[in-house]
Amino acid sequence: MIISSTFVILGDSRSISTVAGRSPREISSPVHDHEAPYTFKRTLCSLSAITRSNGNISPPGVRTSSFADNGPESESCIVELHPSASRSRCVDTMVAVVSPLPQGVGYAVVLGLGILFAVMMNGITWLQSRYSQYSPNSANEFTAASRSLKTGIVIAGILSSWTWSLTLLQSATQSYNMGISGGYWYAVGGMVQVAIFSVIASKVKMNANRATTFPEVAYIRFGTAGHLAFLWCGFVCNAIVSACILLGGSAVVSALTGMNPYAALFLIPLGVSIYVATGGLRATFISDATHTFFLLGILLCFSFVTYARSSVIGSPAKMWELLTEIAKTTPVEGNYHGSYLTFRSRPGAIFAVQSIITGFGLVNCDQGYWSRAIASNPKTTAKAYFYGGFAWFSIPFACGTALGLGARALSSRPDFPVLTSQDVGAGLAGVATASYLLGTAGSVLMLILVFLSVTSSLSAEMIAVSTLLSYDVYRQYIKPTATSHEIVKVSRYAIFFWAVFSGGLAAIFQAVGIGLGWLFYFLGVATASGVFPIALTFLWKDLSRAGAVAGSLGGMAIALIVWLATAKGLGGEITVDTLSLQWVSFAGNAAAICSGGILSIGLSLWRPANFDWAKTRNMAVVGEETAARLAADDVSVSETNGSGSEGKDGSEVKVDEEKERTMEGDVESAVVNSEGLDYAILNRRHKIYGGSFLILAIIITFVIPVPLGAAPYIFSKHFLTGVVVVMFLWLFFAAFLVVVLPVWESRQALWRIARLAVGRK
């Protein structure tokens, strides 16, 4: 970050103008002291202009350490300017970032909070192992939480794992760029996918309740070719998502504290990997619930400050006035009258399609969502996913409406930082709003908010990848007779491997200039081809091997070709910038989902598979034995020895490790029957939530936005006030679902554990 500037002193007023080089986030900002006014450059996280020539340097009291972005060109200096400086001369200047928080705060949050949560989760895991029937040393418990989680905790897990740094930062960015429709369409893009996954999740419980990963089912249906195709889709999705999570978190930590971004990229996964490796999937759910409590509290705080407490905005009416004024000087190209308060938006409509396609690809290809569907109680799976998607909508909608629009409204103020395209691409619009309105407190809260979202969502990615590596690589191709203990051991190694790998991948993206926004648009290109093949694996018995493989891999290849060709055609060359153009990304996303659907469905209609679901319902499970086998082997049931499997009543059945083997065919069917699954009830719930999803999707995708977009309408003050009221009500409802409901559902278990922990029975 080297600035070549001219610092001209004219009388008592001093101003800086950049004339060469790449400038950081700058604006002219008046600063006054008791003798003379000074005007100097200011950026997002408090910038100070530093002059360097003949001893005449900088505004009063400014001290800086270094310019540390771009290697050998960087320089260091400590400067000070006295009001008595010469009245008229030109000197060279540079601009340095002085973060609002000390660098030590960044390390304290990344390492301190990470270790704190690791200790807390390890303590909870110990209590669980000591005072409940669930042992994290069981593969069934470690990777699938014994398939026993209740509605509230699953909702919290869905909301938290889906609320990664991209959710908080990109939703605000979209509202900053294209107005109120940006945050809304981002929320729609995720909510529709999570809600429709409730339909798929109910089918998982009906047709493959004993599955641990979605490629496992692909192996049974399509053999090795289908298994490897789906496994590749899963790894690609998890890699991109993990990189997005870390890049977003690193950008915010670095901007607010000055912490080295590469250090953040590697240190953030460290604490997360410790508690995930110890407690497994259930630990991530408990961590999710804890994180979500603070996340929603901080987001409510930002929203109240923006619309009720701030002296700068403080009400929807004032927000309306500021946005109306800024539209006159900085209109949105493609919006009706350039307004930020309209749904009649060409870029908004394009983004809506991209967001929905990206969301489909992410949810279907990310093992993290399948893990939560598998871990939930069969009776509540569909309901948990439906309400989880409904609750999640409030978070990106609030970020866009409060922080994104807030950044745009405040951009007309002389002391608000001007956001460069790099800042916007890094998702720092919402960060600027929080820091400006609440000062240091806002910076601290935003730092904690993003850190919690990063650790929670990253924990889901770690357990997802570890499950794929342990079940679909190690058990499938290296040691098919692996015991429960061996599966857990490999899973733990895989978690630490992914912590290093994801940090390294994110560091590569950081080094070549690929940011959060770029990866968001690329995510749909790389994953949307798997939407139809993966979903139909659980929904349609006629999906064939050729359709599944061609749809997932062939669709991905077609999408990449279209994406690159469109970038060349529209941009003239293939570069990082041209690949992220809106129409280029749209073409790649559309090609991915359309080609994947056409190939998978077309080839399957040509030669339907007519698959028998009994094969997936009776699939093998690690470390489980039937009651008859247990009785014959005279294996004792206890809560202290061996590794676990699930009995008829849901309790943990302990067996000796040397007797744990993969079961086949008729042996398994007895266990399936003993699980007590009522297929009639599951099918009825599938229809109920399928219909509910259809109604919800029609309302939020068509009934609400289409009339607003079709009409030449700009929100009035009263209409914007109504939107803000709905935003707050939705946030409070989400808080009830993810904070109150999990505690209420588990009140008896929590009370029992508390009594046992203090020595009372």
ZAMARGU-4260 file (C-alpha; in steps of 0.2 Angstrom, whole numbers, plus 5000, padded with zeros to 4 digits):
<rodrens>
0) 5000/5000/5000 | 5011/5014/4994 | 5004/5031/4991 | 5013/5045/4981 | 5004/5061/4986
5) 5006/5079/4987 | 5004/5088/5003 | 5001/5107/5000 | 5000/5119/5015 | 4990/5135/5011
10) 4989/5146/5025 | 4981/5137/5040 | 4972/5124/5029 | 4981/5109/5024 | 4974/5096/5012
15) 4981/5080/5004 | 4977/5073/4987 | 4983/5057/4980 | 4991/5058/4963 | 4998/5041/4960
20) 4998/5024/4967 | 4985/5013/4975 | 4976/5022/4988 | 4968/5014/5004 | 4951/5019/5010
25) 4952/5038/5010 | 4942/5054/5012 | 4946/5072/5017 | 4941/5074/5035 | 4943/5091/5045
30) 4952/5090/5061 | 4954/5105/5072 | 4965/5109/5086 | 4966/5125/5097 | 4977/5135/5084
35) 4973/5130/5067 | 4961/5119/5056 | 4969/5104/5047 | 4962/5094/5033 | 4969/5076/5031
40) 4965/5060/5023 | 4955/5048/5033 | 4950/5030/5030 | 4938/5016/5036 | 4948/5012/5052
45) 4955/5029/5055 | 4969/5035/5044 | 4982/5048/5047 | 4992/5057/5033 | 5010/5056/5035
50) 5022/5068/5026 | 5040/5065/5023 | 5051/5079/5017 | 5063/5091/5025 | 5057/5088/5043
55) 5039/5095/5040 | 5028/5081/5043 | 5010/5076/5047 | 4995/5083/5057 | 4997/5086/5075
60) 5002/5071/5086 | 5001/5058/5072 | 5012/5043/5074 | 5013/5028/5063 | 5023/5012/5063
65) 5024/5005/5045 | 5017/5002/5028 | 5016/4983/5028 | 5006/4978/5013 | 5017/4976/4998
70) 5035/4970/5003 | 5051/4980/4998 | 5042/4996/4993 | 5035/4998/5011 | 5043/5011/5022
75) 5042/5016/5040 | 5042/5033/5049 | 5037/5042/5065 | 5030/5059/5062 | 5024/5075/5070
80) 5018/5092/5063 | 5018/5108/5073 | 5005/5122/5069 | 5019/5133/5065 | 5025/5124/5050
85) 5029/5134/5034 | 5015/5142/5026 | 5017/5137/5008 | 5027/5122/5001 | 5024/5105/4993
90) 5031/5089/5002 | 5029/5071/4998 | 5016/5061/5008 | 5011/5044/5012 | 4995/5037/5020
95) 4995/5024/5034 | 4981/5014/5042 | 4979/5017/5061 | 4967/5004/5066 | 4953/5009/5079
100) 4959/4994/5090 | 4976/4989/5095 | 4984/4974/5086 | 4985/4965/5102 | 4966/4965/5103
105) 4965/4955/5086 | 4977/4942/5093 | 4967/4941/5110 | 4951/4938/5101 | 4958/4926/5088
110) 4968/4916/5101 | 4960/4920/5117 | 4942/4918/5112 | 4946/4903/5102 | 4955/4894/5116
115) 4941/4900/5128 | 4928/4891/5117 | 4939/4876/5116 | 4940/4874/5134 | 4921/4877/5136
120) 4917/4865/5123 | 4929/4852/5130 | 4921/4854/5147 | 4904/4852/5140 | 4910/4836/5131
125) 4917/4829/5147 | 4900/4832/5156 | 4891/4824/5141 | 4903/4809/5142 | 4902/4808/5161
130) 4884/4810/5164 | 4874/4805/5148 | 4873/4790/5137 | 4882/4798/5123 | 4901/4796/5121
135) 4911/4806/5109 | 4922/4791/5106 | 4908/4783/5096 | 4909/4785/5078 | 4890/4787/5078
140) 4890/4800/5091 | 4906/4809/5084 | 4900/4811/5066 | 4881/4810/5068 | 4877/4815/5086
145) 4868/4798/5088 | 4854/4805/5077 | 4845/4811/5092 | 4846/4830/5092 | 4830/4839/5095
150) 4822/4853/5085 | 4828/4868/5094 | 4847/4863/5094 | 4846/4858/5076 | 4838/4875/5071
155) 4852/4884/5081 | 4865/4873/5071 | 4857/4877/5054 | 4856/4896/5058 | 4874/4897/5065
160) 4882/4886/5052 | 4873/4896/5038 | 4878/4912/5046 | 4896/4913/5040 | 4906/4929/5037
165) 4899/4930/5020 | 4881/4931/5026 | 4885/4946/5037 | 4897/4955/5026 | 4890/4951/5008
170) 4872/4955/5013 | 4877/4972/5019 | 4888/4974/5003 | 4873/4970/4992 | 4862/4983/5000
175) 4876/4996/5000 | 4878/4993/4981 | 4860/4991/4975 | 4849/4997/4989 | 4836/4988/4999
180) 4833/4974/4987 | 4851/4968/4988 | 4850/4962/5006 | 4833/4955/5003 | 4838/4944/4988
185) 4853/4938/4998 | 4841/4932/5011 | 4829/4924/4999 | 4844/4915/4991 | 4848/4906/5007
190) 4831/4904/5015 | 4823/4895/5000 | 4837/4883/4999 | 4837/4879/5018 | 4818/4878/5018
195) 4818/4866/5002 | 4831/4856/5011 | 4818/4852/5024 | 4809/4842/5010 | 4825/4833/5006
200) 4830/4830/5024 | 4813/4821/5027 | 4817/4810/5012 | 4834/4806/5020 | 4826/4800/5035
205) 4814/4789/5025 | 4826/4782/5012 | 4843/4783/5020 | 4841/4786/5039 | 4857/4776/5042
210) 4868/4786/5030 | 4882/4797/5037 | 4887/4806/5021 | 4878/4809/5005 | 4892/4801/4994
215) 4889/4785/5004 | 4871/4784/4997 | 4879/4788/4980 | 4890/4773/4981 | 4875/4761/4985
220) 4865/4768/4971 | 4878/4772/4957 | 4894/4762/4962 | 4912/4769/4963 | 4909/4782/4949
225) 4894/4790/4957 | 4903/4790/4974 | 4919/4798/4967 | 4909/4811/4957 | 4898/4816/4973
230) 4914/4816/4984 | 4923/4828/4972 | 4907/4840/4973 | 4908/4839/4991 | 4926/4843/4993
235) 4925/4857/4980 | 4911/4865/4990 | 4919/4863/5007 | 4935/4871/5001 | 4927/4886/4993
240) 4916/4889/5008 | 4930/4887/5020 | 4941/4900/5011 | 4926/4912/5010 | 4924/4910/5029
245) 4942/4913/5033 | 4944/4927/5020 | 4929/4937/5027 | 4935/4934/5045 | 4953/4939/5041
250) 4948/4955/5032 | 4938/4961/5047 | 4950/4957/5060 | 4964/4965/5050 | 4954/4981/5046
255) 4949/4983/5064 | 4965/4978/5073 | 4979/4979/5060 | 4983/4961/5063 | 4992/4952/5049
260) 4979/4945/5038 | 4989/4929/5034 | 4992/4926/5053 | 4973/4927/5055 | 4970/4915/5041
265) 4980/4902/5050 | 4976/4906/5068 | 4957/4907/5067 | 4955/4888/5063 | 4967/4883/5077
270) 4955/4885/5092 | 4941/4879/5081 | 4949/4863/5077 | 4953/4859/5095 | 4935/4859/5102
275) 4929/4851/5086 | 4942/4837/5087 | 4937/4834/5105 | 4918/4834/5105 | 4913/4830/5087
280) 4897/4835/5079 | 4887/4837/5095 | 4900/4849/5101 | 4898/4860/5086 | 4879/4861/5089
285) 4882/4866/5107 | 4895/4879/5101 | 4882/4885/5087 | 4869/4888/5100 | 4881/4898/5111
290) 4888/4908/5097 | 4870/4912/5090 | 4865/4919/5106 | 4878/4932/5106 | 4877/4934/5087
295) 4858/4939/5088 | 4861/4950/5103 | 4875/4960/5094 | 4865/4961/5078 | 4849/4968/5088
300) 4861/4981/5096 | 4867/4987/5079 | 4849/4988/5072 | 4843/4997/5087 | 4857/5010/5086
305) 4855/5013/5068 | 4836/5015/5068 | 4832/5021/5086 | 4847/5028/5096 | 4860/5035/5083
310) 4861/5054/5083 | 4866/5053/5064 | 4852/5042/5058 | 4841/5036/5073 | 4825/5033/5064
315) 4818/5025/5047 | 4812/5043/5042 | 4830/5050/5044 | 4837/5034/5034 | 4824/5038/5020
320) 4830/5056/5019 | 4848/5052/5019 | 4846/5038/5005 | 4835/5050/4995 | 4849/5063/4995
325) 4863/5051/4991 | 4853/5044/4976 | 4854/5062/4969 | 4873/5062/4969 | 4877/5043/4968
330) 4862/5034/4960 | 4862/5016/4957 | 4863/5012/4939 | 4849/5001/4934 | 4837/5006/4948
335) 4822/5016/4946 | 4827/5034/4947 | 4843/5028/4954 | 4835/5025/4971 | 4841/5014/4985
340) 4823/5012/4991 | 4816/5002/4976 | 4814/4984/4971 | 4813/4990/4953 | 4831/4986/4950
345) 4840/4977/4935 | 4856/4973/4945 | 4844/4967/4959 | 4835/4955/4948 | 4851/4948/4941
350) 4858/4945/4958 | 4842/4937/4964 | 4845/4923/4951 | 4863/4921/4956 | 4859/4921/4974
355) 4846/4907/4973 | 4857/4897/4961 | 4872/4899/4973 | 4862/4894/4988 | 4856/4878/4979
360) 4873/4873/4975 | 4880/4877/4992 | 4866/4868/5002 | 4866/4852/4992 | 4885/4850/4990
365) 4890/4855/5008 | 4891/4839/5019 | 4888/4851/5034 | 4870/4852/5030 | 4868/4834/5027
370) 4877/4830/5044 | 4863/4841/5052 | 4849/4832/5043 | 4857/4815/5048 | 4860/4820/5066
375) 4842/4826/5069 | 4828/4816/5077 | 4818/4808/5062 | 4802/4815/5069 | 4808/4833/5069
380) 4820/4834/5054 | 4809/4843/5042 | 4802/4855/5054 | 4819/4860/5061 | 4825/4864/5043
385) 4810/4873/5038 | 4810/4884/5054 | 4829/4886/5053 | 4828/4893/5035 | 4814/4905/5041
390) 4824/4911/5056 | 4840/4913/5046 | 4831/4925/5034 | 4831/4938/5047 | 4850/4939/5049
395) 4856/4944/5031 | 4840/4955/5029 | 4845/4964/5045 | 4863/4966/5040 | 4858/4973/5023
400) 4844/4985/5030 | 4853/4991/5045 | 4872/4990/5041 | 4872/4990/5022 | 4860/5004/5020
405) 4867/5013/5034 | 4884/5014/5026 | 4877/5021/5010 | 4867/5034/5020 | 4882/5039/5030
410) 4893/5041/5014 | 4887/5059/5012 | 4895/5064/5028 | 4912/5072/5027 | 4920/5062/5041
415) 4913/5045/5035 | 4926/5034/5026 | 4925/5033/5008 | 4925/5014/5003 | 4936/5009/4988
420) 4931/4994/4977 | 4943/4984/4987 | 4935/4988/5003 | 4917/4984/4996 | 4924/4968/4988
425) 4931/4963/5005 | 4914/4966/5013 | 4919/4981/5024 | 4903/4992/5021 | 4894/4985/5037
430) 4910/4986/5047 | 4912/5004/5043 | 4894/5008/5049 | 4896/4999/5065 | 4913/5007/5069
435) 4906/5025/5064 | 4890/5024/5074 | 4897/5016/5090 | 4915/5021/5089 | 4927/5009/5098
440) 4912/4999/5105 | 4906/4996/5088 | 4923/4990/5082 | 4924/4978/5096 | 4906/4971/5094
445) 4909/4969/5075 | 4925/4960/5078 | 4916/4948/5090 | 4901/4946/5079 | 4912/4941/5064
450) 4923/4930/5074 | 4909/4920/5082 | 4901/4918/5064 | 4918/4912/5057 | 4921/4900/5071
455) 4904/4893/5071 | 4902/4890/5052 | 4920/4884/5051 | 4917/4871/5064 | 4903/4864/5053
460) 4915/4864/5038 | 4928/4855/5048 | 4917/4841/5055 | 4909/4839/5037 | 4926/4837/5029
465) 4932/4825/5042 | 4917/4814/5040 | 4920/4813/5021 | 4938/4809/5023 | 4935/4796/5037
470) 4920/4787/5030 | 4921/4790/5011 | 4940/4789/5009 | 4947/4779/5024 | 4933/4767/5027
475) 4928/4766/5009 | 4945/4763/5000 | 4958/4761/5013 | 4951/4750/5027 | 4933/4744/5024
480) 4933/4735/5041 | 4938/4750/5051 | 4931/4750/5069 | 4921/4765/5077 | 4937/4769/5087
485) 4947/4770/5071 | 4934/4781/5062 | 4935/4793/5076 | 4954/4794/5076 | 4955/4797/5057
490) 4941/4810/5059 | 4951/4820/5072 | 4967/4819/5061 | 4956/4826/5046 | 4950/4840/5057
495) 4968/4847/5060 | 4972/4843/5042 | 4958/4854/5036 | 4962/4868/5048 | 4979/4869/5039
500) 4973/4866/5021 | 4959/4879/5022 | 4971/4892/5030 | 4983/4889/5016 | 4970/4890/5002
505) 4963/4906/5009 | 4981/4913/5010 | 4983/4909/4991 | 4967/4918/4987 | 4972/4933/4997
510) 4989/4933/4989 | 4982/4934/4971 | 4969/4947/4975 | 4953/4936/4976 | 4941/4942/4989
515) 4925/4937/4997 | 4913/4944/4983 | 4923/4935/4969 | 4922/4918/4978 | 4903/4921/4982
520) 4900/4922/4963 | 4911/4908/4959 | 4903/4897/4972 | 4888/4894/4961 | 4898/4891/4945
525) 4908/4877/4954 | 4894/4869/4964 | 4877/4872/4956 | 4879/4857/4944 | 4877/4845/4958
530) 4860/4852/4964 | 4849/4840/4954 | 4860/4824/4954 | 4863/4825/4973 | 4845/4830/4978
535) 4837/4817/4966 | 4848/4804/4973 | 4836/4804/4988 | 4820/4810/4980 | 4819/4800/4963
540) 4821/4781/4961 | 4824/4782/4943 | 4840/4793/4943 | 4853/4783/4934 | 4872/4781/4936
545) 4875/4790/4920 | 4863/4804/4924 | 4871/4807/4942 | 4889/4807/4935 | 4886/4817/4920
550) 4875/4829/4928 | 4887/4833/4943 | 4904/4832/4934 | 4899/4836/4916 | 4888/4850/4922
555) 4903/4857/4931 | 4914/4856/4916 | 4901/4865/4905 | 4899/4879/4918 | 4917/4882/4919
560) 4918/4883/4900 | 4904/4895/4898 | 4910/4905/4913 | 4928/4907/4905 | 4921/4910/4887
565) 4909/4923/4893 | 4923/4932/4902 | 4933/4932/4886 | 4918/4938/4876 | 4912/4952/4887
570) 4928/4957/4895 | 4940/4955/4881 | 4952/4944/4892 | 4951/4932/4906 | 4956/4940/4922
575) 4951/4940/4940 | 4941/4956/4937 | 4932/4950/4921 | 4927/4933/4929 | 4918/4942/4942
580) 4908/4953/4931 | 4889/4952/4934 | 4884/4945/4918 | 4899/4933/4917 | 4895/4926/4934
585) 4876/4925/4929 | 4881/4915/4914 | 4892/4903/4923 | 4879/4900/4937 | 4865/4897/4925
590) 4875/4885/4914 | 4879/4875/4930 | 4862/4872/4937 | 4854/4870/4919 | 4867/4858/4912
595) 4867/4848/4928 | 4848/4846/4928 | 4846/4843/4910 | 4860/4829/4910 | 4854/4820/4925
600) 4836/4820/4921 | 4838/4818/4903 | 4849/4803/4904 | 4838/4795/4918 | 4822/4797/4908
605) 4831/4788/4893 | 4837/4773/4904 | 4828/4774/4921 | 4836/4765/4936 | 4820/4760/4946
610) 4831/4759/4962 | 4824/4749/4977 | 4825/4760/4992 | 4827/4745/5003 | 4845/4745/4999
615) 4849/4762/5006 | 4837/4759/5021 | 4847/4744/5026 | 4865/4751/5022 | 4879/4747/5033
620) 4883/4757/5049 | 4900/4757/5058 | 4901/4749/5075 | 4883/4743/5077 | 4876/4725/5080
625) 4859/4718/5081 | 4851/4714/5098 | 4852/4695/5092 | 4871/4697/5088 | 4874/4705/5105
630) 4865/4692/5115 | 4874/4678/5106 | 4891/4686/5109 | 4886/4690/5127 | 4891/4708/5126
635) 4887/4718/5141 | 4878/4735/5140 | 4886/4748/5150 | 4890/4767/5150 | 4908/4766/5153
640) 4917/4754/5142 | 4919/4752/5123 | 4911/4762/5109 | 4894/4766/5105 | 4879/4761/5095
645) 4861/4766/5096 | 4849/4754/5104 | 4830/4754/5102 | 4827/4767/5115 | 4840/4778/5108
650) 4852/4774/5122 | 4870/4771/5119 | 4874/4753/5117 | 4893/4749/5122 | 4902/4735/5113
655) 4920/4729/5113 | 4930/4737/5099 | 4936/4721/5092 | 4918/4715/5089 | 4913/4731/5079
660) 4911/4727/5061 | 4901/4733/5046 | 4885/4724/5045 | 4877/4718/5029 | 4859/4715/5023
665) 4847/4705/5034 | 4857/4709/5050 | 4854/4727/5047 | 4836/4726/5043 | 4832/4721/5061
670) 4841/4737/5068 | 4831/4748/5056 | 4815/4740/5061 | 4820/4742/5079 | 4823/4761/5076
675) 4805/4763/5076 | 4803/4774/5060 | 4785/4776/5055 | 4786/4778/5036 | 4768/4784/5035
680) 4771/4798/5048 | 4787/4803/5039 | 4779/4803/5022 | 4765/4814/5029 | 4777/4826/5037
685) 4786/4826/5020 | 4770/4832/5011 | 4766/4845/5025 | 4783/4853/5024 | 4784/4851/5006
690) 4768/4861/5004 | 4773/4874/5017 | 4789/4876/5008 | 4780/4879/4992 | 4769/4892/4999
695) 4784/4901/5008 | 4794/4901/4992 | 4780/4908/4982 | 4777/4922/4995 | 4795/4928/4997
700) 4801/4925/4979 | 4786/4931/4970 | 4771/4938/4980 | 4782/4951/4989 | 4796/4957/4977
705) 4788/4955/4960 | 4774/4968/4963 | 4786/4980/4971 | 4798/4977/4956 | 4785/4978/4943
710) 4778/4994/4949 | 4788/5011/4947 | 4788/5013/4966 | 4800/5020/4978 | 4797/5017/4996
715) 4789/5030/5006 | 4794/5035/5024 | 4780/5025/5031 | 4783/5010/5020 | 4801/5009/5025
720) 4796/5011/5043 | 4785/4996/5041 | 4799/4986/5033 | 4810/4990/5048 | 4797/4984/5060
725) 4795/4968/5051 | 4814/4966/5052 | 4814/4968/5071 | 4800/4956/5074 | 4809/4943/5063
730) 4825/4945/5073 | 4816/4942/5089 | 4807/4927/5083 | 4824/4920/5077 | 4830/4923/5094
735) 4816/4913/5102 | 4819/4899/5090 | 4838/4897/5093 | 4840/4903/5111 | 4824/4899/5121
740) 4818/4884/5112 | 4834/4873/5113 | 4835/4876/5132 | 4816/4872/5135 | 4817/4856/5125
745) 4832/4850/5134 | 4827/4857/5152 | 4825/4839/5159 | 4842/4833/5153 | 4851/4849/5158
750) 4843/4848/5176 | 4848/4829/5177 | 4866/4833/5172 | 4867/4848/5184 | 4861/4837/5198
755) 4873/4823/5194 | 4887/4835/5192 | 4885/4842/5210 | 4883/4824/5217 | 4864/4823/5219
760) 4853/4809/5211
</rodrens>
